[in-house]
Amino acid sequence: MKDNWEFLLSEFHRLGGIADNVCLKEGEYGRGIFSKNPRLKSRIFTPYKLLIKKDDIYLEDNKLRIKKDKVYDQDIRDFFNFYQDNFSWGSGGKETTELFEKGLSLFNSNLKELIKKYALLDIDLRHKGKWNNVIKTQFLNARAIHFENSSVIAPIWELINHKVGSLPFIITNEGISTPNHPALSSEIRFSYNNTSPISRFFSYGFFSEETIIFSVPFSLNIEDQDIDITCKGMSLKDDSLKIEKSGKSFILEGFPIADVNHPRLPYDYFNEIARKIGLNNIPKDFLLKIFEFNISTRKKIIYESDLIDNEVSKILCNVLHYEISLISTHN
């Protein structure tokens, strides 16, 4: 493995990549990237020419390869093949992804229906088609990053693990880089993006104590004003507040119901909604009803998950218990 790693880095450098003061080893969170010398800065930079479009990748004899009709130099193809076979797809990536997807496939119909309705994920649709292609798609989706209107795979850089609250990575026109960390004695990690624990779980296959929780879909009526407030249950990527109106119904894209860093966010967000749609005298317990509905819905999913005896359902329960604990702090 060490010889393969050194060869990979030499080819990476030759093709314009930067991998300064880094090594690959097992850590607390599985395999990850560490500093070789903790007194020196470390950096990984994958240049534009080595970013492989996700749609240009296919399976050949169950190995990840770049499609033959796509324009890539042969040395880039050779590098990508060696990387995937020895450090990514062919070095545990396929097996880990398949274990997670098999766990999801064993969920009973009630659990799948709850997840479809409240987590907005259709597991049966996700698993439609040839199984190997399903695994390939989920593997690439979990590792792809948006770059110049394309979804790409960034070799070596994508070996960095996620950590809540850590620095974000850096994207420039030249490529994708790790953050400008000081010298580190621990594992090098960065934040993939901001999302909820349940979204992280279904997208990446692990439990992470993310700092923000979004509401599941709901539709609640303000009886004395005969107004319906509906939430689609989407995760919000920014602070924008999108409200649609249909008759006496107001439809929200999403609603943050807990935020570790901004505990007042659910209340402030709700007050801003009320101001924008001109609602006065909203019952004081209306927001409480949203909290209670979110907690009870998660408890339903936990109940069904407990009936499934596999590791994936156990992790899902841990994710939901964590979300309930955060929501309850505002309840």
N, C-alpha and C positions, 0 to 999 in steps of 0.2 A: 504493500500500500504506500509506503514512504517513497519508494522509487517512482511509482505512478504519479504521486502527488508532485514530486519534484519535476517530473517530465511535463505534467499538465501546466505547472507554473511557468516553465521555460517556454512552452508553446504559447501560453497566454501572453507573456511578455513580448515574444517575437511578433505577435499579431497586434500589439498596441495596448494590451491590458496592463494594469498596475495591480500588483499584489505585494505590498510592502509589509514586511515583518508579520506575516501571518502563518499559521499552521492549522491543520485540521485534526481534531481529536474529540473523544467523547467527554461530555460534561454533564452537568446536573440536568440539562434539558435535552439530552441526547447528543447526537453529533453536531458539532458547531465549530466556529472559527475563533481562534485565540491568538493572542500576540506571542510571537516567539521570544521576544525580549520585552518584558513588561515596563521597562524604563524608556522605551521608544514608542513613537506613534505608529499606528497601523492604518493601512488604507487598502481598500479594494475598489478598482475602477474598471468597469466593463465598457469598452468603447462602442460607439455606434455600429461599427462594422461587425461586431460580434453579437449584436442583439438580433436574435432569430425570431421572426414573426411566428406567433403561435399557430396561425392558419397555414404556415408553410411546413408544419411538422406532421408526420404521419407514422404509422407503425409498419415496419418491414421485418417479418419473422419475429414479431413481438419486441423489436428494438425501435427506439425513437430515431428517426432519420429525417433529414430535410428532403422535401419532395424534389424529385429529379428535374421537374420542369421549372423550378425556381432558380433565380440567378444568384448564386453564391459561389465564391471561389472554392476550389477543391481543398485548399488548406484550411479554410473555415469549416467546410463539411467534415474533414478529418478530425479537426479539433472538437467539434460538436459531438461527433460519434464517440470519441474517446472519453469525453467528459460525461456524456449520458451513460455510457456502458459501465464506467468505473466509479462515478461519484454521485450520480443522480438517479435516474430511472432504474438503471441496472445494479445499483448498489443500495437496495432497500427501499427506494422511492416507490416502485411499483407495488411491492409487497405491503408497505404501510398503507398506501392508498386503497388497495384492494381489501385489506382487513376492515378498514373503516366503512367502505361501501357495502361489504357483505354484512356488517353489523346493521347498517341502515335497512338493508333488504329484508332482514329478519323481523323488523317491526311489524306488529299486527295491523290489521286494517283500521281499527279504531285510532291507534296512535298515528298512523300515516295520515288519516283524515284530519286529526287535530293539528298536526304539523302543517298540512296543506292550508288549513283555514287560518291558523294563527301565526305560523312562522313563515307563511307564504312560500313553502317549498313542496313541490309535488315530487315525492321520492320515486314513484313509479315512472313518471315522465323522465326524471333524471337518469333512470336506469334503462330507458328504452333503447333498443338496438343491440348490436353485438357487445358482449360483456367487455372484451379487451378494449374496444373503442370507448366504452363508458369509463373505464379506469384511466385510459390515456387522457380523456377530456378532463376528468376531475383532477388528475395529477398536474396537467398544464394550467388549468384554471387557478389552482392554489399557488402557482409559482409565477404566473404572468404579471407583468406590470405595464401600465399604460405609458406609451412613449410615442409622441408625435402622431396621434390619431391611430395608433396600432397597439395591439396587445402583444408584448414580446417576452421572450425568455432571455435572461441575462446570466450566462454561465459564470460560475464561481461566486459572483455577487449574491446570487440567490441562495447560497449556502448559509448566509447570515440568518440567525433566528430572531424572532420577534420578542420584544419586551415592552410591556405597557409603560408609558411615561418616559421612554428613552427618546433620544434624538431621532428626527426623521432622516431618511436618506436624501441624497442630493441628485436632482436631474438637471442636466444641461443639454445644450444642443450636441455636445460631444459624446455624451453617454450617461451612465448611471454610476454613482459613487456612494460609498459608505459615508456617514456623517464625519465631520471634522472632530473626532474624538481626541481628548488628551490621551496620554499614555495610559494603558489599562493593564491591570494584572488579572482581570477576570475575562470572561467570554465577551467577545465583541458582538453587540446586538443593536438593533434599531427598531423603531416603530414602523410596522407595515402601513397602517392607516388607522383612522378612528372609526370604530364600529362597536356594536354591542356584543356581549359574550355569546349569545345564541347565533348571531350572524357569523362570528369568528368560528364557532364550532362547526357549522354546516359548510362553511367555505374552506376551512383549513384543517378540520379534523382534530382540533385540540381545545382544551378548556383554558381560557385566559381571563384573568380578573380585570376586564376592561372597565373603564370608569363611567360609561354612559349606558343607559338602558332606554329603549324605545318601547312605546306601547304596542300591544297586539291590536289587530283591527277591532273596532267597536262601533256601535251606533247607540247613542243614548238620547233620550228625549227630555227636554226641559218642559215639564207638563204645563205649568201655568202660562207659558208663552207659546206652546205648541210648536217648538223648534227642535229639530233633530241635529245633533252634532255627530258626524261620522268621521272615523279615522281609518285610513287605508292600511295603517300599520307599517309604513315604509321607514327605513333608516334614513335620517337626514344627514347630508354630507356637509352642510353649512348651517348658518343661522337664518336662512331665508324662510319666510313663513308663507306658504302657498295655501290659499283658501279658495275653493270652488263653491258656487251657490247654485242650488237647484230647488226652486220653489222655496219651501221653508226649511230646507236642509242645507247645512254648511259642511263641506267635505274637506278634511285636512289630509295632506300627504302623510304626515307622521306627527308623533307627539312624544317629546322626551319626558319620561316619568321619573328619572333618577339621574343624578350627575354627581359623582364623588367630589369633583373639583368645584362645582357650582351648585350647592344644595338647594338654592332658591330657584333654579332654572325651571322646574315644572310649574311653579306658581307664577313666575314672571312670564313664561311662555303662554300660560292659560290667560293671564290678564291681558296680554297683548292680543290674543285671539278675540277676547270679549270686546276689546276696544275697537279692533278693526271691523268687526261685524256689527258693532253698535248694540251689543246686548247689555242691558242694565238689569240689576237685581237678580243676578244668577244665584240660585240657591247655594248656600255655603258648603253644602255637602256634595255638590256636583263633582268637584275634583276628587273628593274622597271616593265617589262611586267609580271613577276611572281607575284609581289605585286598587280598589277592592276587586274590580273586574279583572284587572291584569294579574293580581295575585291568585285569584280563584282559577283563572284559565291555566296558569302555569302549574297549579296543583293538580289539575285534571291531567295534564300531560305527564307530570311526575307519576301519578297513579298508574297510568297505562305503561309508562316506561318501566316501572317496578315489576310489571308482569313479564317483561322480556329479560331473559337471563343471558346478557352478553356485555362485554366491556363498553361498547358504544352507548348502549342505553344507560349504563351506570354513569358514564361521563356526562351524558345529557342531563341526568338528574342533578349532578353536581353543578352544572351550568345554571339550571333553573333555580336550584336552592340559593345560589349566589345572587341571581337576579332578584329573587323574592326578598332576600335580606336587604338589598339596596333600596328596593321600592318601599319596604316596610319602614325604613328610616324617615320617609316622608309621609307615612300613613297616619 
